[in-house]
Amino acid sequence: MTSIIDKPLATRESALEQLDAFKPKLGHAYAADRNFDNGPHEHLSVSTLSPWVRHRLILEEELVSAALGSHSFAASEKFIQEVFWRSYWKGWLEMRPQVWRDYELSRDQDLADWEGKSELQEAFTGNTGIACFDFWVRELVETNYLHNHARMWFASIWIFTLRLPWTLGADFFMQHLLDGDPASNTLSWRWVGGLQTRGKTYLARADNICKFTRGRFNPAGQLAMDAQPLDGPMAPAPKTLSFQNPVNPDTPYVLIVTEDDLGLESLDISPKSLRQIIYVNCSEKRSPNGISPRVAGFISNAMSTAIKFANEMDIPVSKCDPGDVNGIINTVSASGVKQVITPFAPVGPAQDVLGVVEDRAIENNISFTRLARSYDRETWPYATKGFFKFKEAIPSLIARLGIG
Ligand SMILES: Cc1cc2nc3c(=O)[nH]c(=O)nc-3n(C[C@H](O)[C@H](O)[C@H](O)COP(=O)(O)OP(=O)(O)OC[C@H]3O[C@@H](n4cnc5c(N)ncnc54)[C@H](O)[C@@H]3O)c2cc1C
C-alpha cells in the first residue's frame, strides 16, 4: 500500500479515493498508531489528506462523516478531534487576525536580521549534525509533507535546541508544505514555543523520538533539556465574527476563486446565474520567499481542475494576478455584472487580496459577498478559548450540522 502523499494528484477524486481506502483505519487503529512517524513513503497510519482539506478539495465534514459511517463515535473520536483541530485553529485566528499580522511583521524583521547567518543556513540545508532534524529538513523539502509528530519535534528543536527565531521556522514550513496554512501553521508554532497556551511549551525528547520513529532516530545528548516559553504579547481578545447572508440566487454574478476554497460544487450558489469566473492564485504570498515549485504546481493544478466545470458550462474564465486589482475589477466590469461572490477566504494572503478587491468593487458600485460555509459559521465561534472547551462542543456541532 502507498499513500496519496507519495504521488499527490491535485484532484478531489484522488482525495475521495484515499479517504475510502483509509476508512478501515479511522477508528481504534488511528488512535493507537497515529503518533508513529514511520518515515517517508510509510505514512500509512495517518490519512495524509491535509493538502486536499487545506484547499477544500475535500471537506472537514466529509472526513468526519466517513469516520462516523464506518466506526462508532467512541472509536473514531480521536480522528474526529484531529479534524476539528483545523476548524479550531481557523476560528481562533479569524477572531484574532492581529496575531497573523504580528507574525508577518516579526517574520520580515527576523528575515532581515538573520540574513546570511550560518546557523540558519545549516538548519535550512539540513546540516545541523542532529540526524533526525537534518532528515526531516530533507523530507520536507523533497516530499512537501511531514508527519504531525515530526512537525512538533522539528519546531521544538528549531526553537529550543538550535535557538532560531520561530517565525523563520514557520516560514520555512509555509514555503515547503503542500498544506501550508496560516492558521494551523502559525498557531502550532506558537503553541510549541509557549506563546499560544501561555507558559506551556513542547519539549522534544530523545526517548520520545526514538519510540515514535520506531528506533530510526535517537538524538540522546543532542537536544535541549528544558524549554522556557518565548516572550511575546498576549493574544488579543476574540472579536465577534460576522458573516454575510447568502446572496440572491437569481442575480447574475462573477465568481472569484482563490486557492483557499476549491470545493466549488458544494458551495451554496446557483450555477444558473454564474456569468464569469476569475481565478486568483495568492499562494506565492504565503512567504516572502514564495513557495516551492512542487507546492506551486499542486495548487495550480488543483485550481485548474476545480474550475474545469466552467468549460463544460461555457462560462468564461480569466486568470488574474493577485497584485493586479485593476485587472480584476476591469474583468468584472467588462462582464456587465454588478455582483461578485467569492468563497470566504480565512485570515491569510487570499483574504488580504480580497479585502483590496472588495474596496475597489464597492467604489465601482459592484456588490461583494464573501460566502461562508455553514460548517465555518457554526464551528469557528466556539474557538474563543482553548481546544479543551471547543472539544466539548464537537458532539453537538456534529448533530447541528447533520454530519453522520
Ligand atoms: C509545527 C506545526 C506546523 C503545522 N503546520 C500545518 C500547516 O501548515 N497546515 C496544516 O494543514 N497543518 C499543519 N499542522 C497540523 C498537522 O501536523 C497536519 O494537519 C497533519 O500532520 C496533517 O497530516 P494528515 O492529513 O496525515 O493528518 P491526519 O492525522 O490524517 O488527520 C486528519 C486531518 O485532521 C486535520 N489535522 C490533524 N492534525 C491536525 C493538527 N494538529 N492541527 C490541525 N489540523 C489537524 C488535518 O486536516 C488532517 O488532514 C502543523 C502542526 C505542527 C505541530
The ligand as a MOL file (V3000), in Angstrom:
LIG
                    3D

  0  0  0     0  0            999 V3000
M  V30 BEGIN CTAB
M  V30 COUNTS 53 58 0 0 0
M  V30 BEGIN ATOM
M  V30 1 C 4.5910 22.9920 13.9200 0
M  V30 2 C 3.3720 22.5030 13.1730 0
M  V30 3 C 3.0330 23.0890 11.9660 0
M  V30 4 C 1.8990 22.6590 11.2730 0
M  V30 5 N 1.5840 23.2690 10.0800 0
M  V30 6 C 0.4720 22.9020 9.4180 0
M  V30 7 C 0.1150 23.5260 8.1980 0
M  V30 8 O 0.7790 24.4330 7.6970 0
M  V30 9 N -1.0110 23.0720 7.5600 0
M  V30 10 C -1.7810 22.0900 8.0710 0
M  V30 11 O -2.7720 21.7250 7.4360 0
M  V30 12 N -1.4850 21.5060 9.2420 0
M  V30 13 C -0.3860 21.8670 9.9310 0
M  V30 14 N -0.0760 21.2630 11.1160 0
M  V30 15 C -1.0400 20.3100 11.7040 0
M  V30 16 C -0.8190 18.8360 11.3860 0
M  V30 17 O 0.5240 18.4920 11.5880 0
M  V30 18 C -1.2270 18.4390 9.9630 0
M  V30 19 O -2.5060 18.9450 9.6570 0
M  V30 20 C -1.2600 16.9120 9.8620 0
M  V30 21 O 0.0140 16.4020 10.1480 0
M  V30 22 C -1.7210 16.5240 8.5020 0
M  V30 23 O -1.4620 15.1740 8.2590 0
M  V30 24 P -2.6350 14.1610 7.9470 0
M  V30 25 O -3.5300 14.6850 6.9020 0
M  V30 26 O -1.9800 12.8490 7.6990 0
M  V30 27 O -3.4050 14.1310 9.3410 0
M  V30 28 P -4.3880 13.0530 9.9610 0
M  V30 29 O -3.7530 12.5720 11.2250 0
M  V30 30 O -4.8000 12.0320 8.9960 0
M  V30 31 O -5.6230 13.9330 10.3960 0
M  V30 32 C -6.7750 14.1300 9.5680 0
M  V30 33 C -6.9850 15.5930 9.2980 0
M  V30 34 O -7.1860 16.3020 10.5220 0
M  V30 35 C -6.5550 17.5850 10.4560 0
M  V30 36 N -5.4950 17.6380 11.4630 0
M  V30 37 C -4.8360 16.6040 12.0060 0
M  V30 38 N -3.9800 17.0310 12.9580 0
M  V30 39 C -4.0940 18.3710 12.9880 0
M  V30 40 C -3.4790 19.3980 13.7650 0
M  V30 41 N -2.5830 19.1350 14.7160 0
M  V30 42 N -3.8220 20.6860 13.5160 0
M  V30 43 C -4.7410 20.9770 12.5840 0
M  V30 44 N -5.3750 20.0410 11.8320 0
M  V30 45 C -5.0630 18.7710 12.0330 0
M  V30 46 C -5.9970 17.7200 9.0540 0
M  V30 47 O -6.9320 18.3480 8.2380 0
M  V30 48 C -5.7860 16.2730 8.6460 0
M  V30 49 O -5.7880 16.1000 7.2610 0
M  V30 50 C 1.0680 21.6540 11.8350 0
M  V30 51 C 1.4340 21.0660 13.0560 0
M  V30 52 C 2.5700 21.4750 13.7060 0
M  V30 53 C 2.9290 20.8310 15.0200 0
M  V30 END ATOM
M  V30 BEGIN BOND
M  V30 1 1 1 2
M  V30 2 1 2 3
M  V30 3 2 2 52
M  V30 4 2 3 4
M  V30 5 1 4 5
M  V30 6 1 4 50
M  V30 7 2 5 6
M  V30 8 1 6 7
M  V30 9 1 6 13
M  V30 10 2 7 8
M  V30 11 1 7 9
M  V30 12 1 9 10
M  V30 13 2 10 11
M  V30 14 1 10 12
M  V30 15 2 12 13
M  V30 16 1 13 14
M  V30 17 1 14 15
M  V30 18 1 14 50
M  V30 19 1 15 16
M  V30 20 1 16 17
M  V30 21 1 16 18
M  V30 22 1 18 19
M  V30 23 1 18 20
M  V30 24 1 20 21
M  V30 25 1 20 22
M  V30 26 1 22 23
M  V30 27 1 23 24
M  V30 28 2 24 25
M  V30 29 1 24 26
M  V30 30 1 24 27
M  V30 31 1 27 28
M  V30 32 2 28 29
M  V30 33 1 28 30
M  V30 34 1 28 31
M  V30 35 1 31 32
M  V30 36 1 32 33
M  V30 37 1 33 34
M  V30 38 1 33 48
M  V30 39 1 34 35
M  V30 40 1 35 36
M  V30 41 1 35 46
M  V30 42 1 36 37
M  V30 43 1 36 45
M  V30 44 2 37 38
M  V30 45 1 38 39
M  V30 46 1 39 40
M  V30 47 2 39 45
M  V30 48 1 40 41
M  V30 49 2 40 42
M  V30 50 1 42 43
M  V30 51 2 43 44
M  V30 52 1 44 45
M  V30 53 1 46 47
M  V30 54 1 46 48
M  V30 55 1 48 49
M  V30 56 2 50 51
M  V30 57 1 51 52
M  V30 58 1 52 53
M  V30 END BOND
M  V30 END CTAB
M  END
